[in-house]
């Protein structure tokens, strides 16, 4: 354990707050990602496809939303 | 460029990059923590409390970086209606908000032993608090409007207007007489900090920046999935109604 002098409590508290906040953020984001991907996989297993799925999967060029393709 | 904006293409890239970023960010953070606690000497004025700077300074940088990213994405969302722009803006807000919270709390924990007070209404501290409130405002606005398109446009306007606070934070120490010290790293004439303290600071900053990017990619992937789930449920309801 490093010797942190008379202000050790402030230093440990700063690192503890950082670790807890970052760990909470990581947990929240990773859990949300897993949940959403699981829900999506379940719906796709039921054979439900987005209307745009075919065109999006085939296309290598994304079109900006709201812009109509030229004829 | 536009091909990168394709959500399916983006997800493919994210899936390949995320494992590498995970390893690299945690490796850098491990090295950074070792350097901070076992290699960095005490500062001649601050003593060991200089160790708080190794998390406080990168957190403050990332707080401003996160908001800048939101503002740029918001411009992309409003002007070009870029498919990933409002996904990027929405998902950066909780991450930037968390780093702002860390910067405020660690700054306060450094301030008590060094200044004798946890908080002063100094221009730098106050503008950082305003940044935190802006992040909360953006998150609240996203939550309060159900339709993603409308929510994206409303938050984009707030984000762009609120961006005025970022240069205020940066230059507050020059424009006003503040208790917070002036820039000591990114300044004309080079850093005023000794390399023995600068090295752990930069390693921690690199590790936390990669962690920010990593979490942002994962959060964007989750948000794209959420929107697809929403679209599929609508298809499911329509099919059920037609049957």
Interface residues (C-beta under 8 A of the other chain):
Chain A: X2 X3 X4 X5 X6 X7 X8 X10 X11 X13 X14 X15 X17 X18 X21 X22 X24 X25 X26 X28 X29 X30 X32 X33 X35 X36 X37 X39 X40 X43 X44 X46 X48 X49 X50 X51 X56 X57 X59 X60 X61 X62 X63 X64 X65 X66 X67
Chain B: X2 X3 X4 X5 X6 X7 X8 X9 X37 X38 X42 X47 X48 X49 X51 X52 X55 X56 X59 X80 X81 X82 X83 X94 X95 X98 X101 X102 X105 X106 X109 X110 X112 X113 X211 X215 X218 X219 X221 X222 X223 X225 X226 X228 X229 X231 X232 X233 X235 X236 X239
